[in-house]
Amino acid sequence: MTEEKQAKIAALAKRLKLPLVAGFSRHISKEADFSDNLLRLLEMEVLEKERRGMERRTKAAGFPVIRVLDTFEFDTKRLPKLNREQVWELVDCRYITEKRNLIAIGNSGTGKAYMSIALGLEAIRRGFIVRFKRASDLVNQMSEAQKERRLSQYLKALNNCHLLICDELGYSVVSRQTSV
């Protein structure tokens, strides 16, 4: 392929927002036919778009740290009643589509936030919109939105997510003055 054709391909790929196309033209397999090369390229583009979408949704979720279930320590001494199989059943996110709530109750340091972040990431991987808020931040943001007369707009944004993770609920002190 000539350099002129490669430059045109790169320019068109940029306009179409297909970042992998430009670089792919240099790696076209001469042994494969056109349809095989096209299929490989389109598969690469889909994977890249999915990766970027997940990256964008993960950032928008507002997790304080990233946690995954694979590295969670199911310590039977610390968490004797935690059922590993039940936790892994939550990974399919059926509770979201069925609009069921999950509540994690336990002492400080038992992994509730870790577990909720890990399940939130699994939801993001499956295309759900997730938001992570500490209860005190949520109350403060709602109170601020109410003062600025944009509470309905704030609540609408919260309602647009599929999963709202509210952390540290038991630590929040909400006064009557700041409650919404």
Protein Blocks (a to p, Z undefined) as FASTA:
>chain_A
ZZklmmmmmmmmmmnopaklmmmmmmccfkbcfklmmmmmmmmmmmmmmmmmmmmmmmmn
opabdcdfklpccdfklmmmbcfklmmmmmnommmmnopacdddddehilmmmmmmmmmm
mmmmnopacddddfklmmmmmmmmmmnopmmmmmmmmmmpmbdcdehklmpccdfklpZZ
